[in-house]
Amino acid sequence: MTGDDPKMLADLGVDVQTDQPPRSPSRPGELMIDLQAMNEHVIAEFRANGRHGDGLPTLLLTTAGARTGRRHVTPMLFLADDDRYVVFAANGGAPAHPDWYRNLIAEPSVDVEADGESFTAHAIEVTGAARDRLFAKQAKAFPRLAEHQAKTSRPFPVIALSRV
């Protein structure tokens, strides 16, 4: 990551699962960010205050590890869409999908903490024109999402989380 505000990484859905080591800079001028420590801070702040301190629409997504079944909590931005929460598998523009995305594809039953509530949700990937509409709406509100998309040829999956 280059000079991005570390809070924004989690806000944009960068994979920050607790079993991942901090990434080393791969290009001159990049920062080494301890994603685990950053996310632990965001998660603690969210749970203490019911929101992330920057006021952005943030939720905590808990998935079961695809291989281990171990539970992972990932803070990320969301887009409210009627009665659904929509999240974006940006992974900071990395070429690979984030682990949380692979986890929820393997097990679409997830737990969500948002807007002062905790609930179980079912995750469904949004495709086609609906995906494009939601992505455009989020990118307009949060231009860094489009900046991250420009870094990779991988289209970011758009996931709708619906209460069970």
PyMOL commands that set and color helices and strands:
alter all, ss='L'
color gray80, all
select helices_A, chain A and resi 6-11+35-49+91-93+99-106+128-141+143-150
alter helices_A, ss='H'
color red, helices_A
select strands_A, chain A and resi 58-64+71-77+79-81+84-88+109-114+117-126+158-163
alter strands_A, ss='S'
color yellow, strands_A
deselect
rebuild
show_as cartoon
